[in-house]
Amino acid sequence: MEAPVQVIETKRKQNQNKDPKKRRSRLETPLQRNLTAYGFLAPWLIGMLFLTVGSMMFTFYLAFTDYDLLTSPTWTGMDNFSNIWSDANFWDSIRATLVYVVLSVPARLIASLLIALLLFKEVRGIGLYRALIYLPSLIGGSVGVSIGWKKLFATDGPINSFVGIFGVEGPNWIGNPSTAIMVLILLSVWQFGSEMVIFLAGLKQIPTYLYEAATIDGASRIKSFFSVTLPMLSPIVFFNLLMGTISSFMVFTQVYIITGGGPMNSTLFYVYYLYQQAFTYYNMGYAAALSIILLVIIAAFSGFIFLTSKYWVNYDV
């Protein structure tokens, strides 16, 4: 005679076998499950194929044509690429963009790390402070902020008015080739909030026993920063460096609103020059060739960062 528990278990299994939903789920094949998954993925796949991959392929095609948006593209082969190398404005855009990237990315990393260290301690109201400091990274790329930044550094703007109180005549920040790019770099550094949040998350993951061991060894706070904090944050530094480098190569709104590429092409950043060729001069084929070169440049810088990361990025806990 079966025990009561065994009888109950036998009846439960029999009822499950009679349940049409249970029986149907067991009859589903891997193909049916895959089709269901692809059905849910279909919106993303369609957007990826037509809006991303399709656009990239069409841009690659246009790079070998003469296209003005009004007439059909005319195949010209490598003419666009050969003309780029003799284009003085192209080299001005390369120079201005490299100066911006080399100066703004490290400055932004340093600023974000220092502020993250200041905001790491849990004190009263720290959440509000973090939110307020993070705010510029949300609105810094907007047209409104760029207009405000242009007014701020105008010859009769608040900054020159402030230094005028001390009898100092402020320079023409935006109209001077030597200072115009610094205005854009300062705006970039002001938007360090995203990197700061990532650094804060990394600081919270550093084990406290590492600092305790450093203290026992007699290390000062500065020594602990360079021997513990910085090595443990190196993966975060790597990520912020990579993303900051890529985004700095694609700056457009700030240049378009504040300087317009001037004066004397000192802020003629690459993407702004690409925009001019495409939508000011209607050289869409030439602009497509410029975009392919930009892709190669960003890939080269990203590859260099990845290759050198093995010498300074520490993944040990």
VEXVEX-762580 format. One record per residue (C-alpha): residue number from 1; z, x, y; chain. Coordinates in steps of 0.05 Angstrom, whole numbers. Last residue first. Layout:
<dovos>
+------+--------+--------+--------+-------+
| resi |      Z |      X |      Y | chain |
+------+--------+--------+--------+-------+
|  NUM |      Z |      X |      Y |     A |
...
+------+--------+--------+--------+-------+
</dovos>
This chain:
<dovos>
+------+--------+--------+--------+-------+
| resi |      Z |      X |      Y | chain |
+------+--------+--------+--------+-------+
|  317 |   -128 |    829 |    853 |     A |
|  316 |   -192 |    870 |    845 |     A |
|  315 |   -256 |    845 |    878 |     A |
|  314 |   -262 |    901 |    929 |     A |
|  313 |   -324 |    905 |    973 |     A |
|  312 |   -336 |    974 |   1003 |     A |
|  311 |   -384 |   1014 |    960 |     A |
|  310 |   -411 |    957 |    918 |     A |
|  309 |   -428 |    920 |    983 |     A |
|  308 |   -481 |    971 |   1002 |     A |
|  307 |   -535 |    938 |    959 |     A |
|  306 |   -517 |    868 |    980 |     A |
|  305 |   -518 |    885 |   1054 |     A |
|  304 |   -585 |    920 |   1046 |     A |
|  303 |   -613 |    861 |   1009 |     A |
|  302 |   -591 |    814 |   1065 |     A |
|  301 |   -623 |    860 |   1117 |     A |
|  300 |   -688 |    862 |   1077 |     A |
|  299 |   -688 |    787 |   1063 |     A |
|  298 |   -678 |    773 |   1138 |     A |
|  297 |   -736 |    819 |   1155 |     A |
|  296 |   -781 |    789 |   1102 |     A |
|  295 |   -766 |    718 |   1125 |     A |
|  294 |   -779 |    739 |   1197 |     A |
|  293 |   -847 |    767 |   1176 |     A |
|  292 |   -864 |    700 |   1144 |     A |
|  291 |   -843 |    664 |   1207 |     A |
|  290 |   -887 |    709 |   1250 |     A |
|  289 |   -947 |    692 |   1206 |     A |
|  288 |   -932 |    618 |   1215 |     A |
|  287 |   -929 |    629 |   1290 |     A |
|  286 |   -998 |    661 |   1289 |     A |
|  285 |  -1025 |    602 |   1251 |     A |
|  284 |   -992 |    554 |   1299 |     A |
|  283 |  -1021 |    587 |   1361 |     A |
|  282 |  -1009 |    526 |   1404 |     A |
|  281 |   -992 |    569 |   1466 |     A |
|  280 |   -927 |    532 |   1483 |     A |
|  279 |   -911 |    499 |   1416 |     A |
|  278 |   -926 |    551 |   1363 |     A |
|  277 |   -930 |    616 |   1401 |     A |
|  276 |   -870 |    598 |   1445 |     A |
|  275 |   -829 |    576 |   1384 |     A |
|  274 |   -842 |    643 |   1350 |     A |
|  273 |   -820 |    678 |   1414 |     A |
|  272 |   -756 |    637 |   1412 |     A |
|  271 |   -746 |    654 |   1339 |     A |
|  270 |   -753 |    728 |   1353 |     A |
|  269 |   -708 |    734 |   1413 |     A |
|  268 |   -739 |    747 |   1481 |     A |
|  267 |   -673 |    765 |   1513 |     A |
|  266 |   -694 |    828 |   1550 |     A |
|  265 |   -765 |    800 |   1557 |     A |
|  264 |   -767 |    822 |   1630 |     A |
|  263 |   -712 |    773 |   1649 |     A |
|  262 |   -720 |    735 |   1607 |     A |
|  261 |   -728 |    697 |   1541 |     A |
|  260 |   -714 |    629 |   1572 |     A |
|  259 |   -646 |    655 |   1596 |     A |
|  258 |   -595 |    600 |   1586 |     A |
|  257 |   -629 |    540 |   1554 |     A |
|  256 |   -681 |    570 |   1507 |     A |
|  255 |   -638 |    631 |   1492 |     A |
|  254 |   -577 |    588 |   1473 |     A |
|  253 |   -619 |    540 |   1432 |     A |
|  252 |   -655 |    594 |   1391 |     A |
|  251 |   -613 |    640 |   1348 |     A |
|  250 |   -645 |    651 |   1280 |     A |
|  249 |   -632 |    725 |   1270 |     A |
|  248 |   -559 |    713 |   1287 |     A |
|  247 |   -553 |    661 |   1232 |     A |
|  246 |   -575 |    710 |   1178 |     A |
|  245 |   -529 |    765 |   1203 |     A |
|  244 |   -470 |    718 |   1209 |     A |
|  243 |   -480 |    692 |   1138 |     A |
|  242 |   -481 |    762 |   1109 |     A |
|  241 |   -424 |    789 |   1150 |     A |
|  240 |   -381 |    727 |   1137 |     A |
|  239 |   -392 |    734 |   1062 |     A |
|  238 |   -379 |    809 |   1061 |     A |
|  237 |   -317 |    803 |   1104 |     A |
|  236 |   -291 |    750 |   1057 |     A |
|  235 |   -304 |    796 |    997 |     A |
|  234 |   -269 |    852 |   1037 |     A |
|  233 |   -207 |    811 |   1050 |     A |
|  232 |   -166 |    846 |    996 |     A |
|  231 |   -189 |    914 |   1022 |     A |
|  230 |   -171 |    894 |   1094 |     A |
|  229 |   -103 |    866 |   1079 |     A |
|  228 |    -76 |    920 |   1032 |     A |
|  227 |    -91 |    992 |   1054 |     A |
|  226 |   -117 |    979 |   1125 |     A |
|  225 |    -68 |    924 |   1142 |     A |
|  224 |    -10 |    957 |   1105 |     A |
|  223 |    -21 |   1021 |   1146 |     A |
|  222 |    -18 |    980 |   1210 |     A |
|  221 |     45 |    945 |   1187 |     A |
|  220 |     77 |   1012 |   1168 |     A |
|  219 |     77 |   1038 |   1097 |     A |
|  218 |    142 |   1065 |   1069 |     A |
|  217 |    125 |   1061 |    996 |     A |
|  216 |    174 |   1003 |    989 |     A |
|  215 |    136 |    968 |   1045 |     A |
|  214 |     70 |    977 |   1009 |     A |
|  213 |    100 |    948 |    945 |     A |
|  212 |    125 |    888 |    983 |     A |
|  211 |     57 |    878 |   1016 |     A |
|  210 |     24 |    879 |    948 |     A |
|  209 |     78 |    832 |    921 |     A |
|  208 |     57 |    780 |    972 |     A |
|  207 |     -8 |    766 |    935 |     A |
|  206 |    -68 |    756 |    982 |     A |
|  205 |    -95 |    686 |    975 |     A |
|  204 |    -67 |    660 |   1041 |     A |
|  203 |   -104 |    714 |   1078 |     A |
|  202 |   -170 |    691 |   1047 |     A |
|  201 |   -162 |    620 |   1072 |     A |
|  200 |   -146 |    645 |   1141 |     A |
|  199 |   -208 |    690 |   1139 |     A |
|  198 |   -251 |    630 |   1122 |     A |
|  197 |   -221 |    591 |   1180 |     A |
|  196 |   -233 |    649 |   1228 |     A |
|  195 |   -306 |    656 |   1205 |     A |
|  194 |   -318 |    583 |   1225 |     A |
|  193 |   -281 |    590 |   1291 |     A |
|  192 |   -318 |    651 |   1318 |     A |
|  191 |   -359 |    612 |   1369 |     A |
|  190 |   -335 |    652 |   1429 |     A |
|  189 |   -367 |    714 |   1398 |     A |
|  188 |   -435 |    680 |   1402 |     A |
|  187 |   -426 |    660 |   1475 |     A |
|  186 |   -404 |    731 |   1491 |     A |
|  185 |   -468 |    757 |   1457 |     A |
|  184 |   -511 |    710 |   1499 |     A |
|  183 |   -480 |    733 |   1564 |     A |
|  182 |   -487 |    806 |   1540 |     A |
|  181 |   -562 |    794 |   1532 |     A |
|  180 |   -567 |    778 |   1606 |     A |
|  179 |   -527 |    839 |   1628 |     A |
|  178 |   -577 |    897 |   1625 |     A |
|  177 |   -637 |    854 |   1640 |     A |
|  176 |   -605 |    826 |   1704 |     A |
|  175 |   -621 |    754 |   1722 |     A |
|  174 |   -570 |    722 |   1676 |     A |
|  173 |   -509 |    761 |   1700 |     A |
|  172 |   -530 |    769 |   1772 |     A |
|  171 |   -471 |    814 |   1787 |     A |
|  170 |   -404 |    794 |   1817 |     A |
|  169 |   -383 |    822 |   1884 |     A |
|  168 |   -312 |    846 |   1879 |     A |
|  167 |   -264 |    831 |   1937 |     A |
|  166 |   -208 |    809 |   1891 |     A |
|  165 |   -222 |    735 |   1903 |     A |
|  164 |   -296 |    751 |   1890 |     A |
|  163 |   -277 |    764 |   1817 |     A |
|  162 |   -260 |    690 |   1811 |     A |
|  161 |   -322 |    664 |   1847 |     A |
|  160 |   -366 |    709 |   1804 |     A |
|  159 |   -336 |    678 |   1742 |     A |
|  158 |   -337 |    607 |   1768 |     A |
|  157 |   -411 |    606 |   1784 |     A |
|  156 |   -448 |    625 |   1848 |     A |
|  155 |   -489 |    680 |   1814 |     A |
|  154 |   -491 |    638 |   1751 |     A |
|  153 |   -447 |    659 |   1692 |     A |
|  152 |   -409 |    594 |   1685 |     A |
|  151 |   -469 |    551 |   1701 |     A |
|  150 |   -508 |    583 |   1643 |     A |
|  149 |   -448 |    573 |   1597 |     A |
|  148 |   -445 |    499 |   1617 |     A |
|  147 |   -519 |    490 |   1602 |     A |
|  146 |   -509 |    525 |   1534 |     A |
|  145 |   -449 |    481 |   1520 |     A |
|  144 |   -489 |    418 |   1533 |     A |
|  143 |   -548 |    441 |   1491 |     A |
|  142 |   -504 |    448 |   1430 |     A |
|  141 |   -492 |    512 |   1390 |     A |
|  140 |   -421 |    521 |   1413 |     A |
|  139 |   -399 |    450 |   1396 |     A |
|  138 |   -370 |    459 |   1326 |     A |
|  137 |   -354 |    533 |   1332 |     A |
|  136 |   -320 |    520 |   1398 |     A |
|  135 |   -270 |    471 |   1364 |     A |
|  134 |   -240 |    522 |   1316 |     A |
|  133 |   -192 |    548 |   1370 |     A |
|  132 |   -169 |    477 |   1384 |     A |
|  131 |   -160 |    460 |   1311 |     A |
|  130 |   -121 |    524 |   1296 |     A |
|  129 |    -75 |    512 |   1355 |     A |
|  128 |    -62 |    441 |   1332 |     A |
|  127 |    -46 |    463 |   1262 |     A |
|  126 |      2 |    517 |   1288 |     A |
|  125 |     44 |    464 |   1323 |     A |
|  124 |    110 |    493 |   1299 |     A |
|  123 |    100 |    560 |   1265 |     A |
|  122 |     67 |    580 |   1200 |     A |
|  121 |     41 |    650 |   1209 |     A |
|  120 |    -33 |    660 |   1198 |     A |
|  119 |    -54 |    643 |   1269 |     A |
|  118 |    -48 |    714 |   1296 |     A |
|  117 |    -81 |    744 |   1235 |     A |
|  116 |   -138 |    693 |   1240 |     A |
|  115 |   -147 |    711 |   1314 |     A |
|  114 |   -156 |    784 |   1295 |     A |
|  113 |   -204 |    768 |   1239 |     A |
|  112 |   -246 |    721 |   1282 |     A |
|  111 |   -251 |    772 |   1338 |     A |
|  110 |   -270 |    829 |   1291 |     A |
|  109 |   -323 |    788 |   1256 |     A |
|  108 |   -352 |    763 |   1322 |     A |
|  107 |   -357 |    833 |   1350 |     A |
|  106 |   -389 |    858 |   1286 |     A |
|  105 |   -442 |    803 |   1288 |     A |
|  104 |   -455 |    804 |   1363 |     A |
|  103 |   -473 |    877 |   1375 |     A |
|  102 |   -521 |    894 |   1317 |     A |
|  101 |   -550 |    824 |   1316 |     A |
|  100 |   -564 |    820 |   1391 |     A |
|   99 |   -593 |    890 |   1394 |     A |
|   98 |   -637 |    873 |   1334 |     A |
|   97 |   -661 |    809 |   1367 |     A |
|   96 |   -679 |    843 |   1432 |     A |
|   95 |   -717 |    899 |   1397 |     A |
|   94 |   -755 |    853 |   1351 |     A |
|   93 |   -772 |    806 |   1408 |     A |
|   92 |   -798 |    864 |   1450 |     A |
|   91 |   -839 |    887 |   1389 |     A |
|   90 |   -871 |    819 |   1384 |     A |
|   89 |   -883 |    817 |   1459 |     A |
|   88 |   -923 |    881 |   1455 |     A |
|   87 |   -971 |    851 |   1403 |     A |
|   86 |  -1009 |    906 |   1368 |     A |
|   85 |   -973 |    896 |   1302 |     A |
|   84 |   -980 |    821 |   1308 |     A |
|   83 |  -1055 |    823 |   1313 |     A |
|   82 |  -1062 |    852 |   1243 |     A |
|   81 |  -1017 |    798 |   1215 |     A |
|   80 |  -1057 |    742 |   1248 |     A |
|   79 |  -1124 |    773 |   1227 |     A |
|   78 |  -1105 |    778 |   1153 |     A |
|   77 |  -1152 |    723 |   1130 |     A |
|   76 |  -1183 |    681 |   1185 |     A |
|   75 |  -1189 |    613 |   1151 |     A |
|   74 |  -1198 |    558 |   1202 |     A |
|   73 |  -1145 |    503 |   1206 |     A |
|   72 |  -1171 |    434 |   1228 |     A |
|   71 |  -1168 |    418 |   1302 |     A |
|   70 |  -1112 |    394 |   1347 |     A |
|   69 |  -1051 |    431 |   1320 |     A |
|   68 |  -1080 |    498 |   1344 |     A |
|   67 |  -1095 |    531 |   1276 |     A |
|   66 |  -1128 |    597 |   1262 |     A |
|   65 |  -1113 |    612 |   1189 |     A |
|   64 |  -1079 |    662 |   1144 |     A |
|   63 |  -1008 |    645 |   1166 |     A |
|   62 |  -1027 |    571 |   1157 |     A |
|   61 |  -1026 |    579 |   1081 |     A |
|   60 |   -957 |    609 |   1080 |     A |
|   59 |   -933 |    554 |   1125 |     A |
|   58 |   -962 |    502 |   1077 |     A |
|   57 |   -926 |    536 |   1019 |     A |
|   56 |   -860 |    536 |   1057 |     A |
|   55 |   -867 |    464 |   1078 |     A |
|   54 |   -880 |    443 |   1006 |     A |
|   53 |   -820 |    482 |    980 |     A |
|   52 |   -774 |    452 |   1033 |     A |
|   51 |   -793 |    381 |   1053 |     A |
|   50 |   -837 |    361 |    994 |     A |
|   49 |   -805 |    395 |    934 |     A |
|   48 |   -733 |    397 |    959 |     A |
|   47 |   -734 |    327 |    986 |     A |
|   46 |   -762 |    300 |    920 |     A |
|   45 |   -711 |    340 |    881 |     A |
|   44 |   -654 |    314 |    924 |     A |
|   43 |   -675 |    242 |    917 |     A |
|   42 |   -689 |    251 |    842 |     A |
|   41 |   -621 |    280 |    822 |     A |
|   40 |   -593 |    213 |    801 |     A |
|   39 |   -655 |    198 |    760 |     A |
|   38 |   -654 |    269 |    733 |     A |
|   37 |   -585 |    256 |    704 |     A |
|   36 |   -608 |    191 |    672 |     A |
|   35 |   -669 |    225 |    643 |     A |
|   34 |   -624 |    279 |    614 |     A |
|   33 |   -580 |    227 |    581 |     A |
|   32 |   -640 |    192 |    551 |     A |
|   31 |   -668 |    257 |    526 |     A |
|   30 |   -601 |    276 |    494 |     A |
|   29 |   -605 |    211 |    454 |     A |
|   28 |   -563 |    150 |    464 |     A |
|   27 |   -543 |    117 |    398 |     A |
|   26 |   -470 |    133 |    406 |     A |
|   25 |   -468 |     98 |    473 |     A |
|   24 |   -501 |     37 |    442 |     A |
|   23 |   -447 |     30 |    389 |     A |
|   22 |   -391 |     36 |    439 |     A |
|   21 |   -424 |    -16 |    484 |     A |
|   20 |   -438 |    -62 |    425 |     A |
|   19 |   -365 |    -63 |    403 |     A |
|   18 |   -364 |    -77 |    328 |     A |
|   17 |   -353 |     -4 |    311 |     A |
|   16 |   -295 |     -2 |    359 |     A |
|   15 |   -264 |    -63 |    324 |     A |
|   14 |   -268 |    -27 |    257 |     A |
|   13 |   -236 |     35 |    286 |     A |
|   12 |   -178 |     -7 |    314 |     A |
|   11 |   -170 |    -43 |    247 |     A |
|   10 |   -163 |     24 |    210 |     A |
|    9 |   -112 |     50 |    261 |     A |
|    8 |    -70 |    -13 |    254 |     A |
|    7 |    -70 |     -8 |    178 |     A |
|    6 |    -51 |     66 |    181 |     A |
|    5 |      8 |     50 |    226 |     A |
|    4 |     32 |     -6 |    181 |     A |
|    3 |     32 |     41 |    120 |     A |
|    2 |    -21 |     27 |     68 |     A |
|    1 |      0 |      0 |      0 |     A |
+------+--------+--------+--------+-------+
</dovos>
